[in-house]
Amino acid sequence: MPDSSISKFFEKSRKDRLDIVASFANLSKEELDILQNDNGGITYDKADKMVENAIGTFSLPLGIATNFKINGKDYIIPMVIEEPSVIAAASKGAKIARIKGGFEVSADESYSIGQIQVLDVDIPSAIQQINNSTDEILQLANSKSNTLSKMGKGAKEISCKEIDTPSGKMLIVELLIDVGDAMGANVTNTMCESVSTLIETITGGRSLLRILSNYSTRRITKAKAVFEKEAVGGEEVVENIILAFEFADNDVYRAVTHNKGIMNGTIAVANAVGQDSRAIEAAANAYAAKSGRYRSLSKWSKDIDGNLVGTLEIPLSVGIVGGIVNVHPVAKVCTNILGVSSAQELACVLTATGLAQNYSAIRALATEGIQKGHMRLHARNLAAAAGAKPEQIDEIVQKMIKEKKISLDKAKELLEQI
């Protein structure tokens, strides 16, 4: 079984890193060539077919997080993000979690929620009529996806709710759809649109919006990890991390930044494997406010032995079939690197990465502060922005750190001296 605890991966050359990844994930030569291609994986012609009014492509760094053990399985995790220190922090968090067995994660089945807005009806009567026609509505919805029906999946339930608005009361009919290993947006929208006319006939009302909800509360993923007290830094650091969490859980200004740190990990993986990052973040932020006020998505406590315990629970709508993962060559390769076989397994990886990243960020904040490691990495960007050649960057970075002056002007000054 491959081992993701790769020593000094960050010190290796690009070729050595790629060789390790290729060996770990059993990549083909064609897949390795895709990763070595510096155009970001897609040509202009492909981009022009993906979006409107295309004028080019835009690349972001693709890195690998190491050390992850999730539900007893080792992973090396592709992450796409422009922010320094995130990949290193996730790897460090996973390394500490690994001491106590890694991450335990569970994911719900892939249930998508579709909504149909119904207007101009007597709502109690309409709800009764819809309830009486459930089988007919579900049958029509499922006729729109032979694939899901053959798999025993598809539309499973119908529910109704009444909402109050400034324009009056509205009836919202919701379809619960098992979308299998897909994210499910397209099939959910198709089913909603297909049954809306039938619902109009049944209720005598008028349907307006017919679309999925990205608030995927029937696709919850829960992660937990134990971080050994001594590896964290001792009893005082554990206590300080818990105090830092309590700050985030009770102050919205801190909570937003705290949760953004979680998303640094989760979304970086989502980007790498072609997921809808906007849907993931929107759902997570709504879930953070489910109590009526915006709170921390993660929870931190200690066990009977004084070890730090972190948990993370988020709604997560992801898929390994359909969407960009079938179109973008790098997203395909990154999915192969992960080696996930279901949407649930992918959700587990994304959530574990978010928790690992949150651990590292909150520990840094509770000890030396976030800027020490972050600015060291940021200094490399500044040196490059100043025009330094690759062989000059390390010297400039070391001098900026030594003088405690990390800025673009300082980088330019040191480059002139060289």
N, C-alpha and C positions, 0 to 999 in steps of 0.2 A: 504493500500500500504506500503511495507517495507520501512524503513528509513535507509539510509546508513550512517547517521551522528552518529556513535557509540562512545560514550564518553569513553576515556581512554582505547581503544581497546588494545593498546600496553602494558598496565599494567596487562592484564588478563592472566590467565594460558592457557596452550595449550588446555586443555579440554573446558574451557569456550569459547575460541575463536572458536573452532570447533562447539560447541553448537550454538553459534551465527550464524555462517556461515550456518550450517545445517538448522536452523530455517528460516533464510533469504531466502535461495535458495530452501527450501523444499527438502533437500537431503534425499535419502533413507538410511537405515542402511548399505546397501552394498556400497554405495558411500562414506559414512562416514568411513567405514572400509578401503577403498582404500586410503583415505587421512591419516589415522592413521598408515598405513603400512610404515615402514621406509626403504623399499628397493627402493624408488623412483618411484614405480608404475609398474615396469616391472621386470620380472625374467630374468635370463641369457638366458633361452630357447626362450623367446620372443625376446630378443635383437638379438639373433643369426639368427632369421628370418627377422629382420629389416635391418641389415647391414652385410657386408662381414667380415670374419675373426674376429668375435666378441670374446672377451676374458673376458668380464664382463659388468657392467653398471656403470654409473657415475651420481651422484645426485647433484642437486643444491637446494638452499633454495627456498621454496614456501611460499610466504606471501600474505597478503590481504591488499589492499589499500581501505580506507573508505572515506566517505563523498561525493562521486561522484553523481552529478545530471546532466544527459545528456539528452537534449531534453525533459525535464520534468520528466524523469524516474530516480529512484534511483538505483545505482549499487554498489555492493562491488566487487572489481576487483582483481582477482588472478594475482600475478606477480612472475615470476621465474627469479631471478638474484642473483649474488654472491656479488654485491657491496653494502657496507653499505650506509644507509641514503636515498637510492632511494625511497623505499616504503613509508617511513615517509614523504619525500619531496612531493611525488605525493599526499598523503593524505592531507597534509597541503595546497598545492595549490588548491585542490578540495574544501577544507573547506572555503578558502577565496573566490573562485569563486561562491560558493553556496549562499553567501550573496546577490548577484545580479542575482540569478536565475540559476546559473550553466553554463553549456556549451551548446552552440547551434552548432550542427554539421550536415552537409549534406554530402551524399556520392553518387557518380555516380552509374549507373547500372554497373553490373560486366562484362565489355567488355575486353576480352583478345585479344592480338595481336599476330598472328602467321606470321612467315616470311619464304619465300622460295627464295633461292638464285639461279638465273638463269644465266647461262653462255653461251657463244658462240652463241649469237643471234644478229640480227639487232634490236636494242632496240625499236625504234619508231614503227616498224612494229609489233613487239611482243606485245607491249602494246595495240595496236589496236586490235590484234587478241584475247588477253585476255579479253579486254572490251567487245568484241562481243560474248564471251563465258561465261560471268559472271554467267548466270543462270545454265548452265551445271556444272560449277565448284562448285557453292554453293550447288547444289543438291547432287553431289558426296560427298562433305564434310559432309553434314548433314546426309547422309546415314550411317555415322560412329557413330552416337549417337542417338539411338531411344529415350532415355530419354529426351534429350534437345529438340528434334524435337516435341515430344508430349507436351512439356511445352510451345511451341511457341518460343523457344530460339534457340541457335545454330549459325552457320555461317550466317552473315547478309550482309557483304559488302566485296568487293575485291578492292584493290587499288594497283597501281604500282608506283615505283620510280626508278630513275637512280642514281647510286652513282659512284664517281670517286675513283679509287684505283691505287696503283703503278703498278698493273697488267693490268690496263685498266678499262673500264666502265663495270658495272654490273647492271643487272636488279633485283630488289627486289620486289617480289609480296607479298602483305600483306593481310591476312585474319582477319577480325574483327568478333569475336565470342562472343556471349552472353552466358556465362558459368553458369549463375544462381547463386546458393549459393556455388559453388565450387571455389577453387582457380583457377583451370582450366588448369594446366600445361599438364596433361596427354591427355585430350581431344583435346587441341590445337595442341600438337605434333602429335597426331594420324591423325587429319584432314589435317595438313600440309603434312605429309608423303603420305596420301591417294590421294591428288590432284596433287602431284608433277609430277607423270607420265603423267597425263592428260595435265598438263601445258607443259611438254616436247613435247608431241604430237602436241599440238596446236601451239607452237612457233618454234619447230625444235631445241630447245636449250637443254642444259644439266642442270639439277638441282643438287645442291650440298647440302648446309645446308637447313634443313627443321625443324624449331623449333620455339617455342614461344619466344617473347621478354619479359623480366622481367621489361622493362621500361613501366610500365602500365599507360600511360598518359590518357587513357580513363576510368580510375578508380580513379579519384581524390576525396579526402575527405577534407572538409574544416571545421575547428573548430574555434569558437570565444568564448571568455569569457571576462566579465568585472570584474575587481578586485577593490573593493571599496578603495578609496584613503586613508582613515584613517586606514583601516585594513592592507593595504600595508605598512603603516608607515609614511604617510604624503606626502605632495607635493614634498619635496626634494628627498625622496626615489623614487617616481614615475619618477621624472626627471632623476635621476641617472640610473634607469632601462632602460629608453629610450636611454640614452647616451651609456649604455653598449650594447644595441642592435645595435646601429649605429656602434659601434666598430666591432661587429661581422659581420654586413652586408657589411662592407667595407674593411675587412682584412681577407684573407683566413686562416691564422694561427689561428685566434680567431674563425672564422666561423666553422672550423672543430670541435673544442672542444665544441662550442655552440650547434651544430647540434648533436654531440655525446650525449649531455645531453638530447636532445629531444628523441633520440633513446633509452636512458636508460629507459624511461617510455614506449614507444611504443613497443620495442622489449621484455621487461620483460613480458608484457601481451601476446605478440605473442608466446613467449616460453611456457607460461602456457597453451595456448589453441592449441598447436601443429601446428603453422604456419611456413612458410618458412622464417625465419628471415633474411637469406642471401639475398633473393630476395627483401625483404622489404627495407633493408638498401641500397642495390645497386641502387634500383629505387629512393630512397629518395636523395641519394648523386648526382645522375645524375640530378634530378630535381632541386637541389640546384645550379647547374651550368647551368641551361637552358638559362640564360641571356648571357652566354659567359664567365662568371667568377663565381667562387664558392661563394655563399652568404648564409645568414641566411635563414633557412626554415620558421622560425616564424617572425612575425612583431609585434612591440610594439609601442603604441601611447597612447594618452589620449583623453578622450571625453570632451565635453563642460563643464562638472562639475569637471574636473580634475582627474577623475577615470582612472586607468590604463586599457588599452584595448589590449588584446593579440589575435592574429590570427595565425593559422597554416594550411598550405595547402600542402598535400603530395599525391603522387600516392601510392595506397595501394591495393595490390592484396592478398585477404584473402578469406577463405571459412569455412563453417561450415559442409560441407559434403565431404567425400573422404579424402585421405591423412592420416596423422598421427592421426588426431582427431578421426578416426574410429578404430585406432589400440592401442593407448596408453591410459590405463585406467585413469590416472590422467588428461590427456588432455580432456578426455570426461567429467570428473567430473567438471573440471574448466570451461568448456563451459556451463555446466548446472548451475554453480554458477553465471555466467554472465547473463544467461537467455536470450541470444540473439536468435532471430528467423530468421535472414537473414544475408548474408555476408555483406550487407550494414550496418546493425546495429553493427556488430562486428567491421567494419572499423571505425565507429563513436567512439566506445569505445577506440580503440587503439589510435586514433588521439587526443581525449580529454585527455587521460593519458599522451601523449607526451607533450601537451601544459601545463598541470598542473605541470609536472616535470620541464619543461623549466622555468615556472614562479618561482618556488621555488629556482632553481639553480641560475638564474640571479638575484633574489632578494638577496640571500645570498652573491653573489659576489659583489653586489652594496652596501652592508651594512657591516656586520662583517667579510666577507670573507668566502670562502667555507670550510676552514679547521676546524672551530670551532665545527660545528655539525658533520662533517664527521669524524674527529679524535676521537671524543667521542665514536662513534660507532666502529671505527677501533680499539680503545683501547681494546674493548671486545674480538676482534679476537686475538689480541696480548697476552692478558692474557690467553686465551685458548691455544694458540700456545706454551706458556711458560709451560703449564702443569697444570694450575690451575683447581681445581675442581669447579663445578657449583656454590657452595656456597661461593667460594673464589673470584670469578671474580669481583663482584661489588666492594669489598673492594680494590682490586688492581687497578681497573679502576679509582676509586675516588682519590686514592693516586697519580696516574700518572697525572691525570688532575690537581690536586692541585699543584703538583711540576712542571707542564708544561713540563714533560719529558715523551713523549709517544713513546716507542720503545720496541722491544723485549727484549733487554738487561735489561731495567729498569723493565719490567714485571717479568723477571726471578729473578732479585735482590729482588723485593718486595715479590715474592713468597717464597724465602729463608727466609726472615724475618718473614713471617707468620708461 
